[in-house]
Amino acid sequence: MFRYVLTLTLIVASGLSAAADPVTDAMQAAYAPYRAALFKTNGASQAEAQQAISQAQQSWRSLSERFGGKPPAPYDRDAGFGESLAGVTRIYDTAATEIARNDLAAAHETLEAARETLAELRQRNNVVVFSDHMNAYHAQMETVLGKGSALAATADGRFELGLQAGALDYLATRLSAETPANLRANTDFQSLLGAVQTSVRALKDALRTQDAARIQAALTQLKAPYSKLFVRFG
């Protein structure tokens, strides 16, 4: 997690950014149906998940057909570009098979790998988009949620959880700082981002009280605001 954040910070500091090339723009457009598929496989409707994965596959197929042969800069020197595209295709195909047998939980886990594949592709080519900052927050949030309940049970654990919450708070602040210009005046985006930041503040406030029950309650409130922001704008 921290290596990912460091890499992202160095790339941003270098002045290199994204969405100034047709491949990145196309990947960001194809990311919207991917987010929908990830969201729907976290639900209970097989039909909705099937529709979402079908749309994600169609969008990705169009992108692969357009750029798979010879991508323009900055991806034109990336020997692994084609394999990354094929890797996402395989992930989608596997998820579609899992959805067909109504194993939505497995499909959701499978689809998570596409996010990582695309992030690695961009990193190799010194491209940063807002989704990378969302991914960094998500990775730290999962760390907090994975360890939080156990850490909240002891004084030493709550100290460690406070450190992890501090990292999460930093990444939530970065989401605001790295908001693309086209979203800064979007009231829906600002409302959803505000909910994410409020959930982190609530966890920090709970940690100050050292009340294990309050901390546990705050932990349960982290995921929903992020999910809502991710599915719309992540």
C-alpha positions in Angstrom: 0.0 0.0 0.0 2.7 2.5 1.1 4.9 1.6 -1.9 1.9 2.4 -4.2 1.3 5.7 -2.5 5.0 6.6 -2.8 5.1 5.7 -6.5 2.0 7.8 -7.1 3.4 10.7 -5.2 6.7 10.6 -7.2 4.8 10.5 -10.5 2.6 13.4 -9.6 5.7 15.4 -8.4 7.4 14.8 -11.7 4.7 16.8 -13.4 3.5 14.0 -15.6 -0.3 13.6 -15.7 -3.0 11.9 -17.6 -6.1 12.3 -19.8 -4.1 14.2 -22.4 -4.0 11.2 -24.8 -6.7 9.2 -26.5 -5.8 5.8 -24.9 -6.1 7.2 -21.3 -9.3 9.0 -22.2 -10.7 5.8 -23.7 -9.7 3.7 -20.7 -11.4 6.2 -18.4 -14.6 6.0 -20.4 -14.4 2.2 -20.3 -13.8 2.4 -16.5 -17.4 3.6 -15.9 -19.1 0.3 -16.9 -16.4 -1.5 -15.0 -17.2 0.3 -11.9 -20.9 -0.5 -12.4 -20.0 -4.2 -12.8 -17.9 -4.1 -9.6 -20.8 -2.4 -7.7 -23.4 -4.8 -9.0 -21.4 -7.9 -8.2 -21.3 -6.6 -4.6 -25.1 -6.8 -4.6 -27.6 -9.6 -4.8 -29.1 -9.4 -8.3 -27.6 -11.8 -10.8 -29.6 -10.2 -13.7 -28.2 -6.7 -12.9 -24.7 -8.1 -12.6 -25.0 -9.9 -15.9 -26.1 -6.7 -17.6 -23.3 -4.7 -16.0 -20.5 -7.2 -17.0 -21.9 -7.4 -20.5 -21.6 -3.6 -20.9 -18.1 -3.6 -19.4 -17.0 -6.3 -21.8 -18.4 -4.4 -24.8 -16.7 -1.2 -23.8 -13.4 -3.0 -23.3 -13.7 -4.9 -26.5 -14.1 -1.6 -28.4 -11.1 -0.1 -26.7 -9.0 -3.2 -27.5 -10.0 -3.2 -31.1 -9.2 0.4 -31.4 -5.8 0.5 -29.7 -4.6 -3.1 -29.2 -2.6 -3.2 -32.4 -0.5 0.0 -32.2 -1.3 2.4 -29.3 -0.2 6.1 -29.5 2.1 7.8 -27.0 2.7 7.4 -24.1 1.9 3.8 -24.4 3.6 3.2 -27.8 6.9 2.0 -26.1 5.2 -0.3 -23.6 6.0 -3.8 -24.6 3.4 -5.1 -22.1 0.5 -2.9 -23.3 -1.2 -5.6 -25.4 -0.9 -8.2 -22.6 -2.4 -5.7 -20.1 -5.4 -5.3 -22.4 -5.7 -9.0 -22.8 -5.4 -9.5 -19.1 -8.4 -7.2 -18.4 -10.4 -9.2 -21.1 -9.6 -12.4 -19.3 -10.7 -11.0 -16.0 -14.0 -9.9 -17.4 -14.5 -13.2 -19.1 -13.9 -15.1 -15.8 -16.2 -12.7 -13.9 -18.9 -13.3 -16.5 -18.6 -17.0 -16.0 -18.9 -16.6 -12.3 -21.9 -14.4 -12.6 -23.5 -16.9 -14.9 -23.4 -19.5 -12.1 -24.6 -16.8 -9.7 -21.4 -16.6 -7.7 -21.4 -12.8 -7.4 -19.0 -12.7 -4.5 -16.3 -14.6 -6.6 -17.0 -12.3 -9.6 -16.5 -9.3 -7.4 -13.2 -10.5 -6.2 -12.2 -11.4 -9.7 -13.1 -7.9 -11.0 -10.9 -6.2 -8.4 -7.9 -7.5 -10.3 -8.8 -5.3 -13.3 -8.4 -2.2 -11.2 -4.9 -3.3 -10.3 -4.0 -4.2 -13.9 -5.1 -0.8 -15.2 -3.2 1.0 -12.4 0.0 -0.9 -13.2 -0.4 -0.1 -16.9 -0.7 3.6 -16.1 2.2 3.5 -13.7 4.5 1.9 -16.2 3.7 4.8 -18.6 3.9 7.6 -16.0 0.2 8.4 -16.3 -1.9 9.5 -13.3 -5.6 9.9 -13.2 -8.1 10.6 -10.4 -8.8 6.9 -10.3 -5.3 6.3 -9.0 -6.0 8.5 -6.0 -9.3 6.7 -5.4 -7.4 3.4 -5.6 -4.8 4.5 -3.0 -7.7 5.5 -0.7 -9.4 2.2 -1.3 -6.3 0.2 -0.5 -5.8 2.0 2.8 -9.5 1.7 3.6 -9.4 -2.0 3.1 -6.4 -2.2 5.5 -8.3 -0.2 8.1 -11.4 -2.4 7.7 -9.4 -5.6 7.7 -7.5 -4.9 10.9 -9.8 -2.4 12.6 -12.1 -4.6 14.6 -9.2 -6.5 16.2 -7.1 -3.4 16.8 -10.0 -1.6 18.4 -10.2 -4.1 21.2 -6.9 -3.1 23.0 -5.2 0.1 23.9 -2.1 -0.7 21.9 -4.3 -1.8 19.0 -6.2 1.5 19.1 -2.9 3.4 18.9 -1.9 1.4 15.8 -5.4 2.0 14.3 -5.0 5.7 14.9 -1.9 5.6 12.7 -3.7 3.8 10.0 -6.6 6.2 10.3 -4.1 9.1 9.9 -2.9 7.6 6.6 -6.5 7.3 5.5 -7.2 10.9 6.4 -4.2 12.0 4.4 -5.5 10.1 1.3 -9.0 11.5 1.8 -7.4 15.0 1.7 -5.6 14.0 -1.5 -8.9 13.2 -3.1 -10.0 16.7 -2.6 -6.6 18.2 -3.7 -6.5 16.0 -6.9 -10.1 16.6 -7.9 -10.2 17.2 -11.7 -11.2 20.6 -12.8 -14.4 19.3 -14.4 -15.6 17.9 -11.1 -14.8 20.8 -8.8 -18.1 22.5 -9.6 -20.1 19.2 -9.6 -22.4 19.3 -6.6 -23.0 15.6 -6.6 -19.3 14.9 -6.6 -18.7 17.3 -3.8 -21.5 15.9 -1.7 -20.2 12.3 -2.1 -16.6 13.3 -1.5 -17.7 15.2 1.6 -19.4 12.1 2.9 -16.2 10.1 2.5 -14.2 12.8 4.4 -16.9 12.9 7.1 -16.7 9.2 7.6 -12.9 9.4 8.2 -13.3 12.3 10.6 -15.9 10.2 12.5 -13.4 7.4 12.9 -10.7 9.8 14.1 -13.2 11.4 16.6 -14.1 7.9 17.9 -10.4 7.0 18.3 -9.9 10.1 20.4 -12.5 8.8 22.9 -10.8 5.3 23.1 -14.4 3.9 23.2 -14.1 0.5 21.4 -17.9 0.3 20.7 -17.8 3.8 19.1 -14.8 2.9 17.1 -16.4 -0.2 15.8 -19.5 1.8 14.8 -17.3 4.3 12.9 -15.5 1.5 11.1 -18.8 0.2 9.7 -19.5 3.7 8.2 -16.4 3.9 6.0 -17.3 1.7 3.1 -20.7 2.9 1.9 -19.6 6.6 1.2 -16.5 5.4 -0.7 -18.6 2.9 -2.7 -21.1 5.7 -3.7 -18.3 8.0 -4.8 -16.4 5.2 -6.6 -19.4 4.0 -8.7 -20.2 7.6 -9.9 -16.8 9.2 -10.2 -14.0 6.7 -9.3 
